């Protein structure tokens, strides 16, 4: 029986190394989606321009994200991996949608407020209209579903609002995307600040495990992870956030429930527990790191992947953009 797969789109900004949280919360789910959905995975380098960085850094980060996607298990034969800036339709639709988005809507975006406070010397217009470009990213491909974290829920909501507004003015044009809630996954928190999500932009020493950390670095960070004075391995997010976070990490890697982990480490101290958590992370990341290093030394292959993927993405995106051009009265 022949049927059309639903379309899913997601992107990662080309800004620095990804974290263990990105790996278990996003990348592992991306891999699982490949057989069920028509997947488009983007390196969002246009979005990365909202924060100042050197051209060399942006180019290198872009290559790192491509290598990360493939190393995590995303198959370029099954999924489309592409670079946002190589598909000009994103910027073009972004401008058109700017004209159908209200200032009041954008001013309510909490991420704009957060980023403005962190980059007070560079509160640029791109930072303000970021959600509109993201709406364009999603709507170009007719995405049925979009994986979203807590910090991106507002962006999907405004995407739906913009699409609905446009459709009411010009007729059925954009598919209204739904949020994708993974069946399995974990929200990994910071090792030093277990009340906040693990972030690649964290400035707290030893708070974040990066996918490229060496075994020694991982072991050191886990040993220094915040716990408590109780000395019992027990899951309790409210009263034991540090221990609960380490249990979540261990559980997602080992595919174990919290009660199983409690039984496994019953009567054992935090030192023993942390050793096993560090060991689990190192073993989990070893094949990823081996593949990642191999790919970064094979730039010709990475170029082939993003060139072919961007061409395929452009072909699909252009169909949507041309329809939009006709409906608003632009001559193609």
C-alpha positions, 0 to 999 in steps of 0.5 A: 500500500502506497501512502505519503509519509508525514513531514517533520522538520527540525534544525540546530543552530550552528553555535558551538558544540552540542551537549548530552542533553541535545543528544538524548533529548533531540538527536536520538529521537531524530534517528527514530523518526527516519523510517516513520516520517519524511525528515528534513534536518537543517543547520540553522546558520541564518539564525546563528547570525543574531549573535556575533561570531567570526566567519571562521567559527560559523563555518566550522560550527556548520560543519560540526553540526552536519558531522553530528547529525550523521554520527548520531545515526541520521542516514543521509539516504533516508533524511534530508540534511541541509544548510539553511543559507543554501536554500534562499527560499527561507530568507525570501519567505521570512520577509513575506511573513514579516509583513503578516506578523505583528510587532505585539506578537513578537514583543511577547516572545520570552526568548527575545527577552532572555537573549536581549538580556544576555546580549544587551550590546547587540539587540538587533532586529534579527533577534526580534524577528527570529520567530518569523524566519523560524515560521518560514523554515517550518511552513516551506516544507509543509511540516506536519509536526515539529519537535519542540522543547520548552523554550521553543513552544512559543515559536511554534504557536506564532508559526501556527498563528501566522499560517492561519492568518495567511490562509484566511486571507489567501485561501489554503496555502500553509499546513498548520503544524503540530508539536511533536512530543517524543514517546521517550526522552529525557530533560537533562539538567545542568550538573552544577545547576540541576534546576536549569536545562543543560545548555551549551551556552552555560558559563558555569564550570563543569555544568555541561557535558559536551558530546566531544568531551574526553572520557577524563573530562566526562568523569571529572564533571560527573564527580563534581556534579551537585548531589545532597547530604542524604547519601541515598540514591532516590528519585525526587526531583523537588528535594533531590534535583542533582541526584534525580538528574544523574538518575535520569541520565543513567536511565535514558542511556541504560533504558532503565526506570527510576525504581530499577536504578534505586534497587541497583544502587541500594546501599551504595554511596554517591561515589560509586553511583557517579562512577557508573554514570560516567562510565555509561556516558563514556560508553554511549558516546564512544561510537559517536565520537569515533564517527564524528572525528572520522567525518571531520577529517573527510570534508569532501564527504560532508560537502557532498551531503550538504550540497545534495541535501540543500538542492533537494530541500530547495526543490521542495521549498521553491514549490511552496514559495512560488505559490505564496508569491502568486497569492500575494501578487508578486511576479515570479 
